[in-house]
Amino acid sequence: MEKTNKKNDHISKAIDITIKLGFLLLLFAWCFQIIWPFANVVIWAIIISVTLYPFYKSISQKLGKKKKLTATIITIILLAILIIPSIKFTSSMVEGIKDFGGDLKNKNIHIPPPSDDVAKWPVIGNTVHSTWQLASNNLQGLLKTYEAELVSAGGWLLNAIVGTGMGLLQFIISIIIAGILLVGSDNAYKISRKFFRKLVGEESGDEFASVTEITIRQVAKGVVGVSFIQSFLLGAVFLLAGIPYAGLWALLCLILGIIQIGPGLVSLFVIIYLFSVEEPLIASLWTVLIVLLTLLDNILKPMLMGKGAPVPTLVIFLGAIGGMIVSGFLGLFIGAIVLSLGYKLFITWVNDGQQEKTMTIENN
């Protein structure tokens, strides 16, 4: 009889635990489903707040530790930095596309013929010269020859423009949320420490939290931040030099910069265009400035990231591309940072385990 009662107690406890776990899983799944549409915005807001925390702390101390005032000032500055250039570049891009479409329809586009020196370029010289010559003599024929490729590129470009608009809106919302998070940053810091201690234990918790913070800050500044600065400056030069569709080229420079290819390819085409439409002296002066800005990341990255990248370039590249495929334009930034963070935490965890194993062998 006693065995039967114990058996019934075990069954009751098992059913009770199963029901509680089921309810918790259901609650977590429900919360996840509700928050999922805002996941990208919230993650980016966290990244921004973590990146700006040292700056926020410094300004807050100078303003007498007025947290709300400091967060408000930083938020307004960020919004101004984002919105004002974006309006200029976006209007330039939209107007350029409209003008190009109108000129193409009315056959008003005239492409100057290439010089004979183009054919002397190594490897690609003959191909570039013949294609350029065809575009100069018969642009419609060139478009028909590469119709499939142009349609595919146009579809990608249209999606990129739409994604950029949505990404800009998400950025604005993320900056506002980041400002709110900065006000409660001290509590958030304590919570993150407690979370990592619960996750990996007391000893490794603080280390993992520090690695998370440092990696987010380094990749955000050294990859995303540098790409923003570089593409903005190049876009400004393109505008001043009178390059058509300057906003579009600036956007492409930003994307290529984040995926670690760099804006060199865009700069090369812009330089070729300048020498085809401007006097050699003027084109040369613009070329010097464009080349300097194209190489600017080699100076800014060591300054902002310290000695060496926190993660391999391949990890950042895969994160940016994968993030863009999964989450659109905003995923381009989030993917690079999140995958870098995951890689860094994984390496830290593996090395930590290896160190413990080495210490055990030495003690024995």
DRENDO-1510 file (C-alpha; in Angstrom, 1 decimal, always signed):
<recs>
REC; n; res; u; v; w
REC; 1; MET; +0.0; +0.0; +0.0 .
REC; 2; GLU; +2.8; +2.4; +0.9 .
REC; 3; LYS; +4.7; +1.6; -2.4 .
REC; 4; THR; +1.5; +2.4; -4.3 .
REC; 5; ASN; +1.1; +5.7; -2.5 .
REC; 6; LYS; +4.7; +6.6; -3.3 .
REC; 7; LYS; +4.2; +5.6; -6.9 .
REC; 8; ASN; +1.1; +7.8; -7.1 .
REC; 9; ASP; +3.0; +10.7; -5.5 .
REC; 10; HIS; +5.8; +10.4; -8.1 .
REC; 11; ILE; +3.2; +10.3; -10.9 .
REC; 12; SER; +1.4; +13.4; -9.4 .
REC; 13; LYS; +4.7; +15.3; -9.1 .
REC; 14; ALA; +5.7; +14.3; -12.7 .
REC; 15; ILE; +2.3; +15.5; -14.0 .
REC; 16; ASP; +2.6; +18.7; -11.9 .
REC; 17; ILE; +6.1; +19.4; -13.3 .
REC; 18; THR; +5.1; +18.6; -16.8 .
REC; 19; ILE; +2.1; +21.0; -16.6 .
REC; 20; LYS; +4.3; +23.8; -15.2 .
REC; 21; LEU; +7.0; +23.3; -17.8 .
REC; 22; GLY; +4.4; +23.2; -20.5 .
REC; 23; PHE; +2.8; +26.4; -19.3 .
REC; 24; LEU; +6.2; +28.1; -19.1 .
REC; 25; LEU; +7.2; +27.0; -22.6 .
REC; 26; LEU; +3.8; +28.2; -23.9 .
REC; 27; LEU; +4.3; +31.6; -22.1 .
REC; 28; PHE; +7.9; +32.0; -23.5 .
REC; 29; ALA; +6.7; +31.0; -27.0 .
REC; 30; TRP; +3.8; +33.5; -26.8 .
REC; 31; CYS; +6.2; +36.3; -25.6 .
REC; 32; PHE; +8.6; +35.4; -28.4 .
REC; 33; GLN; +5.9; +35.6; -31.0 .
REC; 34; ILE; +4.7; +39.0; -29.7 .
REC; 35; ILE; +8.2; +40.5; -29.6 .
REC; 36; TRP; +9.5; +38.9; -32.8 .
REC; 37; PRO; +8.3; +41.7; -35.2 .
REC; 38; PHE; +10.3; +44.2; -33.1 .
REC; 39; ALA; +13.4; +42.0; -32.6 .
REC; 40; ASN; +15.6; +43.7; -35.2 .
REC; 41; VAL; +14.8; +47.2; -33.9 .
REC; 42; VAL; +15.3; +46.2; -30.2 .
REC; 43; ILE; +18.6; +44.3; -30.9 .
REC; 44; TRP; +19.9; +47.3; -32.9 .
REC; 45; ALA; +18.8; +49.6; -30.0 .
REC; 46; ILE; +20.8; +47.5; -27.6 .
REC; 47; ILE; +23.8; +47.6; -29.9 .
REC; 48; ILE; +23.7; +51.4; -30.1 .
REC; 49; SER; +23.3; +51.8; -26.4 .
REC; 50; VAL; +26.2; +49.5; -25.6 .
REC; 51; THR; +28.4; +51.2; -28.1 .
REC; 52; LEU; +27.5; +54.7; -26.9 .
REC; 53; TYR; +27.6; +54.0; -23.1 .
REC; 54; PRO; +31.2; +55.3; -22.5 .
REC; 55; PHE; +30.3; +58.5; -24.3 .
REC; 56; TYR; +27.0; +58.8; -22.5 .
REC; 57; LYS; +28.7; +58.2; -19.1 .
REC; 58; SER; +31.3; +60.9; -19.9 .
REC; 59; ILE; +28.7; +63.5; -20.9 .
REC; 60; SER; +26.5; +62.6; -18.0 .
REC; 61; GLN; +29.2; +63.4; -15.5 .
REC; 62; LYS; +29.9; +66.8; -17.2 .
REC; 63; LEU; +26.2; +67.6; -17.0 .
REC; 64; GLY; +26.0; +66.8; -13.3 .
REC; 65; LYS; +24.8; +63.2; -13.8 .
REC; 66; LYS; +21.5; +64.3; -15.4 .
REC; 67; LYS; +20.7; +61.0; -17.1 .
REC; 68; LYS; +17.5; +62.0; -18.9 .
REC; 69; LEU; +19.0; +65.2; -20.3 .
REC; 70; THR; +22.2; +63.4; -21.5 .
REC; 71; ALA; +20.2; +60.7; -23.2 .
REC; 72; THR; +17.9; +63.3; -24.8 .
REC; 73; ILE; +20.9; +65.3; -26.2 .
REC; 74; ILE; +22.6; +62.2; -27.6 .
REC; 75; THR; +19.4; +60.9; -29.2 .
REC; 76; ILE; +18.7; +64.3; -30.9 .
REC; 77; ILE; +22.3; +64.4; -32.2 .
REC; 78; LEU; +22.1; +60.9; -33.5 .
REC; 79; LEU; +18.8; +61.6; -35.2 .
REC; 80; ALA; +20.2; +64.7; -36.8 .
REC; 81; ILE; +23.3; +62.9; -38.0 .
REC; 82; LEU; +21.1; +60.1; -39.5 .
REC; 83; ILE; +18.2; +62.1; -41.0 .
REC; 84; ILE; +19.8; +65.2; -42.5 .
REC; 85; PRO; +22.3; +63.4; -44.8 .
REC; 86; SER; +19.8; +60.6; -45.5 .
REC; 87; ILE; +17.3; +63.1; -46.9 .
REC; 88; LYS; +20.0; +64.7; -49.1 .
REC; 89; PHE; +21.3; +61.4; -50.4 .
REC; 90; THR; +17.9; +59.9; -50.8 .
REC; 91; SER; +16.6; +62.8; -52.8 .
REC; 92; SER; +19.7; +62.7; -55.0 .
REC; 93; MET; +19.2; +59.0; -55.6 .
REC; 94; VAL; +15.5; +59.3; -56.4 .
REC; 95; GLU; +16.0; +62.3; -58.7 .
REC; 96; GLY; +18.9; +60.6; -60.4 .
REC; 97; ILE; +16.9; +57.4; -61.1 .
REC; 98; LYS; +14.0; +59.5; -62.5 .
REC; 99; ASP; +16.3; +61.5; -64.7 .
REC; 100; PHE; +18.1; +58.4; -66.0 .
REC; 101; GLY; +14.8; +56.7; -66.8 .
REC; 102; GLY; +13.5; +59.8; -68.6 .
REC; 103; ASP; +16.8; +60.3; -70.6 .
REC; 104; LEU; +16.9; +56.6; -71.5 .
REC; 105; LYS; +13.3; +56.7; -72.7 .
REC; 106; ASN; +13.9; +59.9; -74.8 .
REC; 107; LYS; +17.3; +58.6; -76.0 .
REC; 108; ASN; +19.1; +61.7; -74.6 .
REC; 109; ILE; +21.9; +59.8; -73.0 .
REC; 110; HIS; +25.3; +60.3; -74.6 .
REC; 111; ILE; +28.2; +58.3; -73.5 .
REC; 112; PRO; +31.6; +59.6; -74.7 .
REC; 113; PRO; +33.8; +57.1; -76.5 .
REC; 114; PRO; +36.7; +55.5; -74.6 .
REC; 115; SER; +40.2; +56.5; -75.3 .
REC; 116; ASP; +42.7; +54.1; -76.9 .
REC; 117; ASP; +44.5; +53.8; -73.6 .
REC; 118; VAL; +41.6; +51.8; -72.1 .
REC; 119; ALA; +42.3; +48.9; -74.4 .
REC; 120; LYS; +45.8; +48.7; -73.0 .
REC; 121; TRP; +44.6; +48.0; -69.5 .
REC; 122; PRO; +45.8; +44.5; -68.3 .
REC; 123; VAL; +43.3; +41.6; -68.5 .
REC; 124; ILE; +40.1; +43.6; -68.7 .
REC; 125; GLY; +41.2; +46.3; -71.2 .
REC; 126; ASN; +39.8; +44.9; -74.5 .
REC; 127; THR; +36.5; +43.8; -72.8 .
REC; 128; VAL; +36.0; +47.2; -71.2 .
REC; 129; HIS; +36.9; +49.1; -74.4 .
REC; 130; SER; +34.6; +47.1; -76.6 .
REC; 131; THR; +31.7; +47.4; -74.1 .
REC; 132; TRP; +32.3; +51.1; -73.6 .
REC; 133; GLN; +32.5; +51.6; -77.4 .
REC; 134; LEU; +29.2; +49.8; -77.9 .
REC; 135; ALA; +27.6; +51.9; -75.2 .
REC; 136; SER; +28.9; +55.1; -77.0 .
REC; 137; ASN; +27.7; +54.1; -80.4 .
REC; 138; ASN; +24.5; +52.1; -79.7 .
REC; 139; LEU; +23.3; +52.3; -76.1 .
REC; 140; GLN; +20.0; +50.6; -76.9 .
REC; 141; GLY; +21.9; +47.7; -78.5 .
REC; 142; LEU; +24.1; +47.3; -75.4 .
REC; 143; LEU; +21.0; +47.3; -73.2 .
REC; 144; LYS; +19.4; +44.5; -75.3 .
REC; 145; THR; +22.6; +42.5; -75.2 .
REC; 146; TYR; +22.7; +42.6; -71.4 .
REC; 147; GLU; +18.9; +42.7; -70.8 .
REC; 148; ALA; +18.7; +39.7; -68.5 .
REC; 149; GLU; +21.6; +40.9; -66.4 .
REC; 150; LEU; +20.2; +44.5; -66.2 .
REC; 151; VAL; +16.7; +43.2; -65.2 .
REC; 152; SER; +18.2; +41.2; -62.4 .
REC; 153; ALA; +20.4; +44.1; -61.3 .
REC; 154; GLY; +17.5; +46.4; -61.4 .
REC; 155; GLY; +15.3; +44.1; -59.3 .
REC; 156; TRP; +18.1; +43.9; -56.7 .
REC; 157; LEU; +18.6; +47.7; -56.8 .
REC; 158; LEU; +14.8; +48.3; -56.3 .
REC; 159; ASN; +14.7; +45.9; -53.3 .
REC; 160; ALA; +17.8; +47.6; -51.9 .
REC; 161; ILE; +16.2; +51.1; -52.2 .
REC; 162; VAL; +12.9; +49.9; -50.6 .
REC; 163; GLY; +14.9; +48.1; -47.9 .
REC; 164; THR; +17.0; +51.2; -47.3 .
REC; 165; GLY; +13.8; +53.3; -46.7 .
REC; 166; MET; +12.5; +50.7; -44.2 .
REC; 167; GLY; +15.9; +50.4; -42.6 .
REC; 168; LEU; +16.1; +54.2; -42.2 .
REC; 169; LEU; +12.7; +54.1; -40.3 .
REC; 170; GLN; +13.9; +51.2; -38.2 .
REC; 171; PHE; +17.1; +53.1; -37.4 .
REC; 172; ILE; +15.2; +56.1; -36.2 .
REC; 173; ILE; +13.0; +53.9; -33.9 .
REC; 174; SER; +16.1; +52.1; -32.7 .
REC; 175; ILE; +17.9; +55.3; -31.8 .
REC; 176; ILE; +14.9; +56.5; -29.7 .
REC; 177; ILE; +14.7; +53.2; -27.9 .
REC; 178; ALA; +18.5; +53.3; -27.4 .
REC; 179; GLY; +18.1; +56.7; -25.7 .
REC; 180; ILE; +15.6; +55.2; -23.3 .
REC; 181; LEU; +17.9; +52.2; -22.6 .
REC; 182; LEU; +20.8; +54.6; -21.8 .
REC; 183; VAL; +18.8; +56.2; -19.0 .
REC; 184; GLY; +18.5; +52.8; -17.3 .
REC; 185; SER; +21.9; +51.6; -18.4 .
REC; 186; ASP; +23.2; +51.0; -14.9 .
REC; 187; ASN; +20.4; +48.6; -14.1 .
REC; 188; ALA; +20.7; +47.0; -17.5 .
REC; 189; TYR; +24.4; +46.4; -16.8 .
REC; 190; LYS; +23.7; +44.7; -13.5 .
REC; 191; ILE; +21.0; +42.5; -15.1 .
REC; 192; SER; +23.4; +41.4; -17.9 .
REC; 193; ARG; +26.0; +40.4; -15.4 .
REC; 194; LYS; +23.4; +38.4; -13.4 .
REC; 195; PHE; +22.2; +36.8; -16.7 .
REC; 196; PHE; +25.7; +35.6; -17.7 .
REC; 197; ARG; +26.4; +34.4; -14.2 .
REC; 198; LYS; +23.2; +32.3; -14.3 .
REC; 199; LEU; +24.1; +31.0; -17.8 .
REC; 200; VAL; +27.8; +30.0; -17.3 .
REC; 201; GLY; +28.5; +30.3; -13.6 .
REC; 202; GLU; +29.9; +32.9; -11.2 .
REC; 203; GLU; +33.5; +32.7; -12.4 .
REC; 204; SER; +33.0; +32.9; -16.1 .
REC; 205; GLY; +29.9; +35.1; -16.0 .
REC; 206; ASP; +31.7; +38.4; -15.6 .
REC; 207; GLU; +34.2; +37.5; -18.3 .
REC; 208; PHE; +31.5; +36.6; -20.8 .
REC; 209; ALA; +29.6; +39.8; -20.1 .
REC; 210; SER; +32.8; +41.8; -20.7 .
REC; 211; VAL; +33.6; +39.9; -23.9 .
REC; 212; THR; +30.0; +40.6; -25.1 .
REC; 213; GLU; +30.3; +44.3; -24.3 .
REC; 214; ILE; +33.8; +44.7; -25.9 .
REC; 215; THR; +32.9; +42.8; -29.1 .
REC; 216; ILE; +29.7; +44.7; -29.7 .
REC; 217; ARG; +31.5; +48.0; -29.2 .
REC; 218; GLN; +34.5; +47.1; -31.4 .
REC; 219; VAL; +32.5; +45.7; -34.3 .
REC; 220; ALA; +30.0; +48.5; -34.1 .
REC; 221; LYS; +32.6; +51.2; -34.2 .
REC; 222; GLY; +35.3; +49.5; -36.3 .
REC; 223; VAL; +33.0; +47.9; -39.0 .
REC; 224; VAL; +29.7; +49.6; -39.1 .
REC; 225; GLY; +30.9; +53.0; -37.8 .
REC; 226; VAL; +33.8; +53.2; -40.2 .
REC; 227; SER; +31.6; +52.2; -43.1 .
REC; 228; PHE; +29.1; +54.9; -42.3 .
REC; 229; ILE; +31.8; +57.6; -42.1 .
REC; 230; GLN; +33.6; +56.4; -45.2 .
REC; 231; SER; +30.4; +56.1; -47.3 .
REC; 232; PHE; +29.1; +59.5; -46.1 .
REC; 233; LEU; +32.4; +61.3; -47.0 .
REC; 234; LEU; +32.6; +59.6; -50.4 .
REC; 235; GLY; +28.9; +60.4; -51.0 .
REC; 236; ALA; +29.6; +64.1; -50.2 .
REC; 237; VAL; +32.5; +64.1; -52.6 .
REC; 238; PHE; +30.4; +62.4; -55.3 .
REC; 239; LEU; +27.8; +65.1; -54.9 .
REC; 240; LEU; +30.3; +68.0; -55.1 .
REC; 241; ALA; +32.0; +66.4; -58.1 .
REC; 242; GLY; +28.6; +66.3; -59.9 .
REC; 243; ILE; +28.5; +62.5; -60.2 .
REC; 244; PRO; +25.1; +61.3; -61.3 .
REC; 245; TYR; +23.1; +59.2; -58.7 .
REC; 246; ALA; +25.6; +60.1; -55.9 .
REC; 247; GLY; +23.2; +58.8; -53.2 .
REC; 248; LEU; +23.0; +55.4; -54.9 .
REC; 249; TRP; +26.8; +55.1; -55.1 .
REC; 250; ALA; +27.1; +56.2; -51.4 .
REC; 251; LEU; +24.6; +53.4; -50.4 .
REC; 252; LEU; +26.6; +50.9; -52.4 .
REC; 253; CYS; +29.8; +52.0; -50.7 .
REC; 254; LEU; +28.2; +51.5; -47.3 .
REC; 255; ILE; +27.1; +48.0; -48.2 .
REC; 256; LEU; +30.5; +47.0; -49.6 .
REC; 257; GLY; +32.2; +48.5; -46.6 .
REC; 258; ILE; +30.2; +46.5; -44.1 .
REC; 259; ILE; +30.7; +43.2; -45.9 .
REC; 260; GLN; +34.4; +44.0; -45.8 .
REC; 261; ILE; +34.9; +44.3; -49.6 .
REC; 262; GLY; +35.4; +48.0; -49.4 .
REC; 263; PRO; +34.2; +50.9; -51.7 .
REC; 264; GLY; +37.2; +50.5; -54.1 .
REC; 265; LEU; +35.1; +49.1; -56.9 .
REC; 266; VAL; +32.7; +52.0; -56.8 .
REC; 267; SER; +35.5; +54.5; -56.5 .
REC; 268; LEU; +37.2; +53.0; -59.6 .
REC; 269; PHE; +34.1; +53.4; -61.8 .
REC; 270; VAL; +33.6; +57.0; -60.5 .
REC; 271; ILE; +37.2; +57.8; -61.4 .
REC; 272; ILE; +36.8; +56.3; -64.9 .
REC; 273; TYR; +33.6; +58.5; -65.3 .
REC; 274; LEU; +35.4; +61.6; -64.1 .
REC; 275; PHE; +38.2; +61.2; -66.6 .
REC; 276; SER; +35.7; +60.7; -69.4 .
REC; 277; VAL; +33.7; +63.9; -68.7 .
REC; 278; GLU; +36.2; +66.3; -67.0 .
REC; 279; GLU; +39.5; +68.0; -67.8 .
REC; 280; PRO; +42.5; +65.8; -66.8 .
REC; 281; LEU; +43.6; +68.3; -64.1 .
REC; 282; ILE; +40.1; +68.5; -62.5 .
REC; 283; ALA; +39.6; +64.7; -62.8 .
REC; 284; SER; +43.0; +64.1; -61.2 .
REC; 285; LEU; +42.3; +66.4; -58.2 .
REC; 286; TRP; +39.0; +64.6; -57.6 .
REC; 287; THR; +40.7; +61.2; -58.0 .
REC; 288; VAL; +43.3; +62.0; -55.3 .
REC; 289; LEU; +40.5; +62.9; -52.9 .
REC; 290; ILE; +38.5; +59.8; -53.7 .
REC; 291; VAL; +41.5; +57.5; -53.4 .
REC; 292; LEU; +42.4; +59.0; -50.0 .
REC; 293; LEU; +38.8; +58.5; -48.8 .
REC; 294; THR; +38.7; +55.0; -50.2 .
REC; 295; LEU; +41.8; +54.2; -48.1 .
REC; 296; LEU; +40.5; +56.0; -45.0 .
REC; 297; ASP; +39.3; +52.7; -43.4 .
REC; 298; ASN; +42.9; +51.6; -43.0 .
REC; 299; ILE; +43.4; +54.6; -40.7 .
REC; 300; LEU; +40.1; +54.6; -38.9 .
REC; 301; LYS; +39.8; +50.9; -38.1 .
REC; 302; PRO; +43.0; +50.7; -36.0 .
REC; 303; MET; +42.0; +53.9; -34.2 .
REC; 304; LEU; +38.5; +52.7; -33.3 .
REC; 305; MET; +39.1; +49.0; -32.9 .
REC; 306; GLY; +42.5; +48.9; -31.3 .
REC; 307; LYS; +45.1; +46.4; -32.3 .
REC; 308; GLY; +43.6; +43.9; -34.8 .
REC; 309; ALA; +40.0; +42.9; -35.5 .
REC; 310; PRO; +38.1; +41.2; -32.7 .
REC; 311; VAL; +37.0; +38.5; -35.1 .
REC; 312; PRO; +38.1; +37.2; -38.5 .
REC; 313; THR; +36.9; +39.2; -41.6 .
REC; 314; LEU; +35.1; +36.1; -42.9 .
REC; 315; VAL; +32.9; +36.0; -39.8 .
REC; 316; ILE; +31.9; +39.6; -40.4 .
REC; 317; PHE; +31.3; +39.0; -44.1 .
REC; 318; LEU; +29.1; +36.0; -43.5 .
REC; 319; GLY; +27.2; +37.8; -40.7 .
REC; 320; ALA; +26.5; +40.8; -42.9 .
REC; 321; ILE; +25.4; +38.8; -45.9 .
REC; 322; GLY; +23.4; +36.4; -43.9 .
REC; 323; GLY; +21.8; +39.1; -41.8 .
REC; 324; MET; +20.8; +41.0; -45.0 .
REC; 325; ILE; +19.2; +37.9; -46.5 .
REC; 326; VAL; +17.3; +37.1; -43.3 .
REC; 327; SER; +16.3; +40.6; -42.1 .
REC; 328; GLY; +16.8; +43.0; -45.0 .
REC; 329; PHE; +18.9; +46.2; -44.9 .
REC; 330; LEU; +19.0; +46.4; -41.1 .
REC; 331; GLY; +20.2; +42.8; -40.9 .
REC; 332; LEU; +23.3; +43.9; -42.8 .
REC; 333; PHE; +24.4; +45.7; -39.6 .
REC; 334; ILE; +22.9; +43.4; -37.0 .
REC; 335; GLY; +24.1; +40.2; -38.7 .
REC; 336; ALA; +27.8; +41.3; -38.7 .
REC; 337; ILE; +27.6; +42.2; -35.0 .
REC; 338; VAL; +25.6; +39.2; -33.8 .
REC; 339; LEU; +27.6; +36.6; -35.6 .
REC; 340; SER; +30.8; +38.3; -34.4 .
REC; 341; LEU; +29.5; +38.2; -30.9 .
REC; 342; GLY; +28.5; +34.5; -31.2 .
REC; 343; TYR; +32.0; +33.6; -32.6 .
REC; 344; LYS; +33.8; +35.5; -29.8 .
REC; 345; LEU; +31.7; +33.9; -27.1 .
REC; 346; PHE; +32.2; +30.5; -28.6 .
REC; 347; ILE; +36.0; +31.0; -28.8 .
REC; 348; THR; +36.1; +32.3; -25.2 .
REC; 349; TRP; +34.1; +29.3; -24.0 .
REC; 350; VAL; +36.4; +26.8; -25.8 .
REC; 351; ASN; +39.6; +28.5; -24.6 .
REC; 352; ASP; +38.2; +28.7; -21.0 .
REC; 353; GLY; +37.5; +24.9; -21.1 .
REC; 354; GLN; +41.0; +24.3; -22.5 .
REC; 355; GLN; +42.6; +26.4; -19.7 .
REC; 356; GLU; +40.7; +24.4; -17.1 .
REC; 357; LYS; +41.8; +21.1; -18.6 .
REC; 358; THR; +45.5; +22.4; -18.7 .
REC; 359; MET; +45.3; +23.5; -15.0 .
REC; 360; THR; +43.9; +20.1; -14.0 .
REC; 361; ILE; +46.8; +18.2; -15.8 .
REC; 362; GLU; +49.4; +20.5; -14.2 .
REC; 363; ASN; +47.9; +20.0; -10.7 .
REC; 364; ASN; +48.0; +16.2; -11.1 .
</recs>
